[in-house]
Every structure is written in C-alpha cells, then in structure tokens.
C-alpha cells in the first residue's frame, strides 16, 4: 500500500486508493450486520492510517549531526564515518557508551554516560523506533542524545512478551503502555566503536523451515540462547536435518541496513538440545567461563598426592582447632563429588540448645598469594 519515491534529498509517500478494497471487503461480509460492517471499515482505516504514520516516521530523511540520512523500514541507517564520530564525541554532540539490553524487554536498552562533573546519566533506547541501529547487547556504541520532545518512557515488564515466528513486534503493541509524562532522556546509536566488531560467539538453535522457504539460498534463522541477542541469519551448506534440534555455535559477521536480522556463519555443533552435558557446556560458554585446561605452572602449585591420597601434615594440624573427635562433621555434597569445600556439624549443648557449625575450606592454604595458580584463577574469575 505504501512505497518510497526517493530522489536525492526529497522523500515522498504514494498511497493506494483503498476505497475499492473496502467495498470488496464489505461485499464479502455476507450475513453480518451493518454495525459489524462499520467496525470492519473502521478497523481498515485505522490500519491504513497506522501504516502511513509508521512509513512517514521510518522512511524520511532526518538530521543526524551535520548530515541528513535516510532511515530504512526498521528505523536503521548507515553509521556515520569514524572521523565524524570522533569529532562529535570531542564536541560532546555524541557520547560513547556500552549498550545494555534490558532483562525485562529485549526491545529496550540503556546507555550510561559519565558527565564531566562525575555524575552518571542513563539514556533510554527503544528498538521499535530503530534506536539500537543494528547494535547488539554489550556493543560499545556512539549515541546521539535526542531532544526532549522525542524522549520516551520505558515499558519494561508491563507487556507480556510473545515471541512470534517473524519476531515483528509492532509499535501499536506498546503504544497503550507509554506515558509521555514519565519520559526519560532518550538516545539513538549513530555508530559502533571498533571493539564492537570483535564480538563473542553465540550459542543458538535453528528455527525449523518448512514449505516454500525451505533451503532458500542455503540460509537458516537461528535463535540465540541469550534472549538479549536478536535472531541471526546463517548461511550454511549443511543439510538442515543435521543441525535441527542441535545447539549450534555461531558468529555474527555483520548487519546490513534494511535487514531485520544480522547475518553470520556456523562454527560448530555443540550437541543435542536437552542433553545434560550439552546444556551445561552451553551455559558455561554463554557466561564466558574458561573451559581450557590449567597450565603446567598452575598445576605445579598443587600439593603432591601419593597412592594413599592427600593428608594434612601434623605441623599444620597443631596450628588449628581440631573438631574431628568432639563433633560429628558431615558434608552436604553428593556422593562422588570432587570439590568438598564445605561441611557442617550439629550437637546438643548441656543447656539444651542446639549448636550448628559451618566449616569452610581454607583455600589460602592451597593457593598461595600471587602464585601461578592464584594469577590464573584470577584471570578466569
């Protein structure tokens, strides 16, 4: 119904005459009352008006810094040149920050900036208006604060999130929750810092493709385990049946303007969805837990263990309070656990009270300060 007619610096909207279509709808509504026909016509006019307003907002040339840049259907636009970004940051027109997507609503994010007086200012970004501009959670971004008349109010948990197949949440879904009286400072992303191109890899699962879209251009759509990360379009030659119901490790290569999703490539298959070992491994990866073996220098710091096992020496026992005979000490760790680092005891005192003791392992006895093991453990923390 709407199409763009952009020529250089101007942009116009051409709309179809929908009166004939409304008559067709009315003619198909056989057996319904005039009141119901009126509701259908009113609903159609509302949809038409909503589409025109969104198209006007998202497909017009808007001023950004010293430029006039055209937005796509998602409110995204090309990043400004690095030189202009640096100049804007130096002139305080732009601000550098880290994008933090909300845990309550993946369409909302915040960027905190420290002001010259030492205070912090937090800016709100609404992806429904394209404020993320193809950046993702934890990207280092350059933002442009918007004028106060364009400030918005975050919604947060006041909307039940429904993940549809297309993942296209409309502005109308949010509009009834917004209150301009509670608007907060709002900004939009105008560029990415160079460090944002070194993103981590993501654990994801393929969305099954059926029908006419099957094997189209060898692309698949995957949903990251981290809901703050958008769906990623992956190009692969692997048969879809081999990676369906699998946990995949994928990497984002970029995000084109006018595209709803970033594009990337497949790295490896991590295992089956629902398999305990696979799920644990994926969780560790998602939280950036280092799974690599400890170095030989770090392992050399551990005490020597012979065939009878490790035992504390008598000199160390003499320095400590020994409760092994006066208390019944037990561990709450399951059978076969290899890291029993806490224990408890309980006993009745002469006055009838119950004494409960908690015993915590003295890690400093095994990990000496600034040793190779201490430094490597700090790096992995």
N, C-alpha and C positions, 0 to 999 in steps of 0.2 A: 504493500500500500504506500510505502514511502521509499523514495530513492534520492540519492545525493546527486547534486549537479554542481560540482566544484570547479571553478575556473580561476586559477591563480590565487587571488586574495578574497574572492567572494564565495559565498556558500548559500544555496537556496534549497528549499524543500518543495517537491512536487507531490501532490496528493491525488489519489484516485477519487473520482466521483462515486461515492458509496451508496447513493440513493437507490440505484438499480439493485444493488446487492441486498439492501434492506427489504425491498419489495419481494425479492426471491425468498428471503428468509420468512417473511410474513406468509407467503403463499404456501410454504412447506408446513407451516404450523396449523395443519388441519385439525379440527376438533378441539382447539383451545379457545379460551375466551378472549375478548378484546383487551381485557386488562392484562392477560398474560402476554399477548402480542405487544402491548405497550411496554411491558417490562423487558421483553427481548430487544425491542428497538432502542430503549433507553440504555440497556447494557452495551449494545453495539456502539452507540455514540460515545459511551464512556471509554470503551476500549480504544476507539479511534482517536479520541482526544488525548488519552494517556500515551499512545504510541507517538503522536505528533510532538507532545511535550518532551518525551524522552529523546526523540530523534533530534529535536532542536538543541537540547542540552548537550548531547553527546557528539554531535556532528557539526559543530560550529567552530569557527576559528576563534580561539580565546587568547588573551595576552598572558604570556608567561615570561617573567623577567623583561628583557628587551625585545622578545620575539612574539610573533603571533603564530601559534601552532594549531594544527587541526587535530582533533581527537577522533578516535575510532568509535565503534558501536559500544565499547566497554568503558569508555572514558579514558582510554590509554593514549599515549602519544610518544613520539621519539624522544629519547633522552637528550638533554642539552649537551653541547660539546664540553669536554673536560675543562678547557680553558675558561669557558663562561661559567661553569660550575665553581671553579676555584675563585674566580673574580667575585661571583655572587656571595660565596661564603666569606671572603675577606671583607666585603662591603656590608655584611650582616643581612643581605636580602634573602640568602639561602642559609640553611642550617644543616650540619652534619649530625646524624644520629643513627641508632640501630632500631630497625623495625621490629616491634614485639606484637605478634598477633594475639588477640585476646583468647583466653581459655574458654570464655563463655560464648563467644561468637566469632567464627573464623572469618567473617566479613568485616571485622573491625580490628583496628590495631592502634598502637600508641608509639610515639617517639618522644623520648625525654631529652631535653637540652639544658645544659648548664649556662646560665646567664653570667655576664661579667661581674655582677655583684655577689655571685656564689650561690644563688638560688636556682632551683630546677623548675622548668616549665615543661609540661607534658602536652603534646599535641595529639589530637584525635584524627584518625584516618578512616574513611568509610569507603570500602572497596566497591560498594554498589554505585558510587559515583566515580569509580576509577582511581581513587586516591593512592592505592598501592602501586599503580602503574607498572605492573609486571614484576614487582619485587616480592620477595617471599620472607617468611619468618626468619629473623636474625640476620637479614642482609644489612650491611652498612649503607645507608642511603643519604641522599641530599634532598631535603624537603623545602618547600616554599610555603610559609605561613599564609593562610587565606585571610581576606578582610573579614571583619566581624559579622557583616551581613551574610557571609557564607558559612558561618560556624554551624555545627550540628550537635545533636545530643546523642550519645551512645545509647544503644538499646540493651546490650548485654543479654541477660538470661530471660528477659521479658518476652522473648519469642521462642517457641518450640522449634528447634531446627529439624527440618525434614530433608534428607538427602535424596533428591530425585535423580533419575538417570542422567539428565542433562546438567544438573547442578546449576541451573539458571534460576537464582532467587531474584524476584522482581522487587523494584522499589516500592510497589504497592503493598507488598508483604510487610514492609517496615513502616510505611508512612503513618499508620494509625497509632504507632507507639511513640513517634517523635514529638517532642515539645520544644519549640524554639525558645521558650523561656528558660530552659535548662541547657542551652547550647554551651559548648566548651570550645576553647581555641582549637582550630582545625587546620590541617595542612595537607599537602599532596606531594608525592615523590616526583622530582624532576630529573633525577639522575642516580646512578649507582656508583659507589666507591669501587675502586679496582679490586679490593679484597673480597667483594661480593661474588666475583667470578670464580672464587675458589671454594665453592660450596661442598658440603659433605655429601656422601652418597645416602640414598634413602631406601628404606625397606618398603615395598609396595606389593599389591596384589592386583592381578589383571581383572578387568571387568569383562565378563563373557560377552562375545559379539555374535549376534545371530542375524539371519536374514540377509538383506541386500548389502549391508555394511560389512559382511564377513570378508576378511582378508583384503580389504580395500587398501591399496598402496602399502601393504605389509605393516600398517600402523595398528597399535593397540592402545587402549586407555587403561592406565593403572591408578589405583587409589593408594596413596602413601599411608603407612601405619600411623604417622603423626598427622592428625586431622588439621593441624595448622598449615600444612603444605597442600597446595592445590593439586588436582589430578594432573598427571603428566602423560603426554602423548609420546609413545615409544615406537620407534621403527626397528623391526627385527625380522629376520628371515626364518626364525624358528617356528615350527608348527604350533599353532595356538593351543592345541590339545596337550602339548608337552609342558606348557607353563601355566595352564589353567589349574586353579586350586593350589598354587605354589606361592611361597614367599620369594619375592624377587628383590635383588639389589639393583637399583637403577641410579642414573646420574642425569642431572639436568644440564643440557647444552646451551639453552637459550630460550627466549620467549619473544616471538615476533609480534609486532603491532598488528592489531585486527585479529589476533588469535585468542580464543578463550582460555587456552591451556599452554603451559610451557612444553617444549619438546626436549627429548633426551634419548638416552640409549640404555640398553640392557647390559648389565655387568655379569651377573651370575644368578643361578638358582640356589636359594638358601635351604630349601626343604619344603615339606608338605605343610599346608595350613592345618592347624590343630595339633600337630606333633609337638610334644612337650619340649624336647631338646631344641627343635627349630624355633619355637616361640620364645624360649628363654634366650637363645642366641640372638634372635631379632631384637628383643628388648634391650639386651646389652649393647648391641650396635646402635640402636636408636638413641640411647643415652650416652653414646661415645665412651663406653667402657673399654679400656685397652685389654684385648684378649691375647696379646702376644706373650710368649714365654719370657720369664725373667732372665736377665743377663747372667753370665757366669760370675761376674764380680758380685752381683747382688746375692746369688745363691751361696757364694763362699762365706757370706756373713752368718749363715745359719749354723746352729750347733751341730757337732758331729753326732751321728746316730749309728750305734753298732747293731748287731743282730738281736740283742736283748731289748732294744728300744732306748729312748732318751730318758734320763733320770736327772733330777736336780741334785747338785753336789751338796755335801754336808755343810760346807762353809756357808753356802747361801741359805740353807735351812736355819742355821744358827742366827742369822740376821733377821729372821721373820717370825711372826707368831704362828705357831703350828696348831691348827684346829682339827686335824685329821682324826684324832682319837677322842676329843671331847665333844665333837658334833658329828651328826650323820649328814654328810655332804653329798648332794646328788646334782646331776645335770639335767636340764630340760631339753637338751639337744637329742635328736632321734638316734637310734642305733645306726652305726656306720658313719656318723658324722666325723669329719676330719678336722674341724676347727672348733673344738670345745673350748670356748674362751670365757664362759660364764657358768656359774653354779650357784646353788642355794643350800641353806640348811634351816631346819626348824626344830626348836626344842622348848620344853616346858620349864619355866623358871620356878624356883621354890615358892614364890608368892602366887603362883597360878597363871601368871602372864605367859604369853607365847612369844618367844624371840624368833624373828625371821632374819636370817642373814643372807646377804647377796655378795658373792665372790666374783670379782672381775679379774681377768688375767692381766698381769703386769707386762704390757707389750714392750716397755722400755728395757726390760731385762734381755730381750732377744734382739731388739732393733736399736742399735746404738746411734746416738745423735750424729748426724752428718756422715754416717756410713754410706756405702754404695747402696745398700738395701733401703736406707732411710730416704735417700735422694730419689731413687727410682719409684718408691711408693708415693712420695710427694708429687712426682710428675704425673702419676696415674690417677691421683685423687681428683 
